[in-house]
Amino acid sequence: MSISNKDFARTEDRLVEVLAQPAVFSLKLGILLLLPAIFLRLKRM
């Protein structure tokens, strides 16, 4: 069974998508946690 270059690329794309989803989620979570911290710091000034 030989895997063509096209199939391999498609699998790679899917892998990138799967890995990107948690990264985007943690990024959004980080921003949501940062916003109140920035707001509180500005309020205190």
N, C-alpha and C positions, 0 to 999 in steps of 0.2 A: 504493500500500500504506500503510494507516494503522495506526499502533500505538496500541492502546487503553491507557488509563491503568493497567489491571490488568496488562497485559503489561510495561509499563515498570516498575511497582512490583516485579514478580517479578524482572526483570533486575537492578534495583537491590539487591534482597535478596541475590541470588546474588553480586553484586559485593562487597557488604559481607561475606558469608561468606568469599569468597576472600581478601579483604584482612585479615579477622580472624584467619585461621588462622596466617599467619606472625607476626602480632603476639602471639598467645597463645603460640606456640612460643618466640619470643624472650624473652617474659616468664618462661616456665617455665625457660628456659636461664639467664636472669639470676638467678633465685631459686636455682637449683642452684649457680651459681657464687658467690653471696653467702653461702650457708649455711656452707661451709667457712671463708670469710674471717672471718665472725662467730665461729664456733667457735674458730678459732685465736686470735682477739683475746681472747676470754673465758678461754681456757686460759692465755694469757700473763699475765693480770692476777693 
